Amino acid sequence: MKSNPGEVLTPDHRNWPTFRKRLDDKLFIYANNKLNNRCKGDLTLTIEILESMKNIDVPETVFFLREYGGACDCKISENVARIWNNR
């Protein structure tokens, strides 16, 4: 029997606010009095954060995030919770 690798992180998950804050802190930085987006067009930052969190099924969470409009790090920040809440 395969053990459960963890939970899927959704906007309803108790750790979603922590995940979003960590992602936004890495993704958006102020430089020269301007907000800059550090998205590389992939999920590098998201996966890094998810892998550091306990009891999160990273592959299933990435699948979920993509299904809800999270094609890259900045799209997770922009789309996932909005689309999830309007389903």
C-alpha positions in Angstrom: 0.0 0.0 0.0 1.3 3.4 -1.0 1.5 5.9 1.8 -0.1 9.3 1.5 2.6 11.8 0.5 0.7 14.7 1.8 -2.2 17.1 1.2 -3.0 19.1 -1.9 -2.6 22.8 -1.1 -5.8 24.6 -2.3 -7.1 28.1 -1.3 -9.2 26.4 1.3 -6.1 24.7 2.9 -5.1 26.1 6.3 -1.6 26.8 5.0 -2.7 28.7 1.8 -2.2 32.1 3.4 1.4 31.2 4.4 2.1 29.8 1.0 0.7 33.0 -0.7 2.7 35.3 1.5 5.9 33.4 0.9 5.3 33.3 -2.9 4.4 37.0 -3.0 7.5 37.9 -0.9 9.7 36.0 -3.4 7.8 37.1 -6.5 7.3 40.8 -6.0 10.1 43.1 -4.9 10.5 46.8 -4.7 13.4 48.3 -6.4 13.9 52.0 -7.2 10.4 52.7 -5.8 8.8 50.4 -8.3 7.2 47.0 -7.8 9.0 44.4 -9.8 7.7 40.9 -10.7 10.4 38.2 -10.6 8.3 35.6 -12.4 10.4 33.5 -14.9 7.4 32.1 -16.7 7.5 28.8 -14.8 6.8 27.4 -11.3 10.3 27.6 -9.9 9.4 29.7 -6.9 6.2 27.8 -6.2 7.8 24.4 -6.3 10.6 25.6 -4.0 8.1 26.8 -1.5 5.9 23.7 -1.7 8.9 21.5 -1.2 9.8 23.3 2.0 6.4 22.9 3.4 5.5 19.8 5.5 2.9 17.3 4.5 2.2 18.8 1.0 1.9 16.6 -2.0 3.9 18.7 -4.4 3.1 17.0 -7.8 -0.6 16.9 -7.0 -0.6 20.5 -5.8 1.2 21.6 -9.0 -1.4 19.8 -11.0 -4.2 21.5 -9.1 -2.6 25.0 -9.5 -2.2 24.5 -13.2 -5.9 23.4 -13.5 -6.9 26.7 -11.8 -5.0 29.1 -13.9 -1.5 28.8 -12.3 0.7 28.3 -15.4 3.5 30.2 -13.7 4.4 31.7 -10.4 2.7 35.1 -11.1 -0.4 33.4 -12.5 -0.8 31.5 -9.3 -0.8 34.8 -7.4 -3.2 36.4 -9.9 -5.6 33.5 -10.8 -5.8 30.5 -8.6 -7.8 31.8 -5.6 -10.1 33.9 -7.8 -10.9 31.0 -10.1 -11.2 28.5 -7.2 -13.6 30.8 -5.3 -15.8 31.4 -8.4 -16.1 27.7 -9.4 
